Amino acid sequence: MARHRGFTLVELLVVVAIIALLISILLPSMVHARESAKRTVCASNLHQISVAATMYTNENQGVYFICRGRQVQNAFNPGNMKVHRNRPNDAKVDWIRAMSTVSLVIDQGEGYKGGWLPSPIWDCPSRDFKSQWEPAFPQMIIGYQYFGGIEKWDNPFAGTITARSPVELHNSKPGWVLAADATGKMAGSWGGDRESAYGGMPSHKDLAGGYFPAGGNQVTVDGAAEWVDFKDQIFIHSWGGWNRIYLFQQKDLGGWTPPEGAYGPAFK
């Protein structure tokens, strides 16, 4: 009668070791592949935001819908609010309702936190954050940066300077950035401060560097989306000085030359 020989303990340990080795080799590749796919979806989101914004301008005398007070690039206000650098007539426009005409917000009815729900198009798939209504302010917080309507850039390096951000379609240049990933360092830390507004930042983390950014996607007014490495991103505009550091990149800076300390690696 034939005897069936089983595996020895040493043989089992060798098999386990081989499986563990294969996993250790394949897992990083799988993680990078997933992140690469998310970056592609993110770039697509930003392109769609650009298309929707252009559709809006074409129907509204070439004027872009504006971010909160023409200054805060991660939020929008409803009508009847006078904040920051709004023009006198800005409070007459419900900018959130205006975005509903191009499906960037969803009407949920009067009973839902101001009536509006941000479209999922505002959410970066790599960032653990959902765009939302913040009733305390009130404002709609988005998962990206949006620069429409910003007429002045602010940062501690340059002070206040004339912005090269899209305000009206006829005087916006193709290379001006309309929207970008939320690569932000809040209150001294990546992903710090209020979770309801800044949670999950930076959007695309360096897989080898923990909370530090790898970079971010951005889209210009002509709909061109591109990836920019962290080392090439610049602190160009944000409100709140050193307490609110947002990064993106734009070649047309209106004659301002950023110092070395304005580039991404300086904020690690």
Secondary structure, DSSP 8 states (H G I E B T S, - for coil): --------HHHHHHHHHHHHHHHHHHHHHHHHHHHHHHHHHHHHHHHHHHHHHHHHHHHTTTB----BTTTBTTEE--SS---TT--TTGGGS-HHHHHHTTTSEEE--TTSTTSEEE-GGGS-TTSS---EEETTTTEEE-SEEE-TT--EEEETTTEEEE--S-SBGGG--TTSEEEEE-EEEETTEET-S-HHHHTT-SSEE-TTSTTSEEEEEEEETTS-EEEEEGGG-B----SSGGGEEEEB--S--TT----GGGBGGGG-
